[in-house]
Amino acid sequence: MATVFVKPLFIGRIVVHLRPWLDATKDRKGVSALEFAITAPVLFLVLFGIIQLGITFNNYVTLTNGVRVGSRVLAADRGSATPYTDATTAVYNSAPALTKASLTLTLTVNGAACTSDTTCQTALTAGVGNAATVQASYPCDLTIMGVNYAPGCTLTSTTTERVE
């Protein structure tokens, strides 16, 4: 650290020392730390927001893929004894990153609800050429830095195939 020598100023018998504190307004030490402290929360909010939206979008793409696969399996399982089980298993296997307990699946054939293997088998046998639909919903979390920006957010995907 350099020592600053200040030349005293003589005014009559009084000695006045011009101190470096007069130049304190020109001192730039610590300004970058202060600027970072002010802008860091905004930068972190944007960064974590991008990450959270990326995770949510990935969950949506995974959900859509699972529903698409489940719908194809349901539409092609007309001769199977377990079409409901096959379709739900196909959705779960196609979306391994999603929590199974949080997925809500709705299967319909020609508008009639498909809630078990027997109801699906009956509806598929009678509904050749009609629509087989798989709909799924999954909760999403848009909490960024402790603030939930979309409470009650739910991802939903629906795919319809023709029963073969």
C-alpha positions as CSV (number, residue, x, y, z in Angstrom):
1,M,0.0,0.0,0.0
2,A,1.5,3.3,-1.0
3,T,1.7,6.1,1.5
4,V,0.3,9.4,0.4
5,F,2.2,12.5,1.6
6,V,0.1,15.6,1.9
7,K,1.7,19.0,1.7
8,P,0.4,21.1,4.5
9,L,-1.2,24.4,3.7
10,F,-0.3,27.3,6.0
11,I,-2.9,29.9,6.6
12,G,-1.5,32.3,9.1
13,R,-0.5,30.3,12.2
14,I,-3.0,27.5,11.4
15,V,-1.8,24.5,9.5
16,V,-4.4,22.9,7.4
17,H,-3.6,19.4,6.0
18,L,-5.5,18.6,2.7
19,R,-6.6,15.0,3.4
20,P,-7.1,12.4,0.8
21,W,-10.7,12.1,2.0
22,L,-11.5,15.1,-0.2
23,D,-10.8,12.8,-3.1
24,A,-13.1,10.1,-1.8
25,T,-15.7,10.9,-4.4
26,K,-13.1,9.9,-7.1
27,D,-12.2,6.7,-5.4
28,R,-13.5,3.7,-7.5
29,K,-12.6,0.9,-5.1
30,G,-15.5,-1.4,-4.4
31,V,-17.8,0.0,-7.1
32,S,-17.9,-3.2,-9.1
33,A,-18.8,-5.2,-6.0
34,L,-21.6,-2.8,-5.3
35,E,-22.9,-3.0,-8.9
36,F,-22.7,-6.8,-8.7
37,A,-24.7,-6.8,-5.4
38,I,-27.4,-4.7,-7.1
39,T,-27.7,-6.7,-10.3
40,A,-27.0,-10.3,-9.0
41,P,-30.6,-11.0,-7.8
42,V,-32.0,-10.0,-11.2
43,L,-29.4,-12.1,-13.0
44,F,-30.1,-15.1,-10.8
45,L,-33.8,-14.8,-11.2
46,V,-33.4,-14.9,-15.0
47,L,-30.9,-17.8,-14.8
48,F,-33.1,-19.9,-12.5
49,G,-36.2,-19.0,-14.5
50,I,-34.6,-20.3,-17.7
51,I,-33.6,-23.5,-15.9
52,Q,-37.0,-24.1,-14.4
53,L,-38.8,-23.4,-17.7
54,G,-36.4,-25.8,-19.4
55,I,-37.3,-28.5,-16.9
56,T,-41.0,-27.8,-17.3
57,F,-40.8,-27.9,-21.1
58,N,-38.9,-31.2,-20.9
59,N,-41.6,-32.7,-18.7
60,Y,-44.2,-31.5,-21.3
61,V,-42.4,-33.2,-24.2
62,T,-42.0,-36.4,-22.2
63,L,-45.7,-36.3,-21.3
64,T,-46.7,-35.8,-24.9
65,N,-44.5,-38.7,-26.0
66,G,-45.9,-41.0,-23.4
67,V,-49.5,-40.1,-24.3
68,R,-48.7,-40.7,-28.0
69,V,-47.3,-44.1,-27.4
70,G,-50.1,-45.1,-25.0
71,S,-52.7,-44.0,-27.6
72,R,-51.1,-46.1,-30.3
73,V,-51.0,-49.2,-28.0
74,L,-54.6,-48.7,-27.0
75,A,-55.8,-48.4,-30.6
76,A,-53.9,-51.5,-31.7
77,D,-54.8,-53.7,-28.7
78,R,-58.3,-54.6,-29.9
79,G,-57.6,-58.4,-29.7
80,S,-55.7,-58.2,-26.4
81,A,-57.1,-59.3,-23.0
82,T,-55.4,-56.4,-21.2
83,P,-55.7,-53.2,-23.3
84,Y,-56.0,-50.8,-20.4
85,T,-53.0,-52.3,-18.6
86,D,-50.9,-52.3,-21.8
87,A,-51.8,-48.7,-22.6
88,T,-51.1,-47.4,-19.1
89,T,-47.8,-49.4,-18.9
90,A,-46.8,-47.9,-22.3
91,V,-47.4,-44.4,-21.0
92,Y,-45.4,-45.0,-17.8
93,N,-42.5,-46.7,-19.7
94,S,-42.3,-43.9,-22.3
95,A,-42.2,-41.3,-19.6
96,P,-39.7,-42.6,-17.0
97,A,-38.7,-39.1,-15.9
98,L,-42.2,-38.3,-14.7
99,T,-43.5,-39.5,-11.3
100,K,-46.1,-42.2,-11.8
101,A,-48.1,-41.2,-8.8
102,S,-48.5,-37.7,-10.2
103,L,-49.7,-38.7,-13.6
104,T,-53.4,-38.7,-14.2
105,L,-54.5,-40.9,-17.1
106,T,-57.9,-40.9,-18.8
107,L,-58.6,-43.5,-21.6
108,T,-61.6,-43.4,-23.8
109,V,-62.8,-45.3,-26.8
110,N,-65.5,-43.6,-28.9
111,G,-66.3,-41.3,-26.1
112,A,-66.8,-44.1,-23.5
113,A,-64.5,-44.1,-20.5
114,C,-62.1,-47.0,-20.3
115,T,-61.3,-47.7,-16.7
116,S,-60.4,-51.3,-16.7
117,D,-59.2,-54.1,-19.0
118,T,-62.7,-55.5,-19.5
119,T,-64.4,-52.2,-20.2
120,C,-61.6,-51.3,-22.7
121,Q,-61.8,-54.7,-24.3
122,T,-65.6,-54.4,-24.8
123,A,-65.3,-50.8,-26.1
124,L,-62.4,-51.6,-28.5
125,T,-64.3,-54.7,-29.9
126,A,-67.4,-52.6,-30.6
127,G,-65.5,-49.5,-31.7
128,V,-63.5,-50.6,-34.7
129,G,-62.7,-47.5,-36.8
130,N,-63.6,-45.1,-34.0
131,A,-61.4,-42.9,-31.9
132,A,-59.3,-44.2,-29.0
133,T,-58.1,-41.3,-26.9
134,V,-55.5,-41.1,-24.2
135,Q,-55.3,-38.0,-22.1
136,A,-52.8,-37.3,-19.3
137,S,-52.1,-34.5,-16.9
138,Y,-49.0,-33.8,-14.8
139,P,-48.4,-31.0,-12.3
140,C,-45.7,-28.5,-13.1
141,D,-43.7,-26.5,-10.7
142,L,-42.7,-22.9,-11.7
143,T,-41.2,-21.9,-8.3
144,I,-38.2,-19.7,-8.9
145,M,-36.2,-18.4,-5.9
146,G,-39.0,-19.2,-3.5
147,V,-41.8,-17.6,-5.5
148,N,-44.4,-19.8,-7.3
149,Y,-45.2,-17.9,-10.6
150,A,-47.9,-20.3,-11.7
151,P,-49.7,-21.9,-8.7
152,G,-51.8,-24.9,-9.8
153,C,-50.0,-25.2,-13.1
154,T,-50.8,-28.5,-14.9
155,L,-49.4,-29.9,-18.1
156,T,-52.0,-31.7,-20.2
157,S,-51.6,-33.7,-23.4
158,T,-54.2,-35.6,-25.5
159,T,-53.7,-37.9,-28.4
160,T,-56.4,-39.7,-30.5
161,E,-55.8,-42.7,-32.7
162,R,-58.3,-44.8,-34.8
163,V,-59.1,-48.2,-33.4
164,E,-57.7,-50.9,-35.7
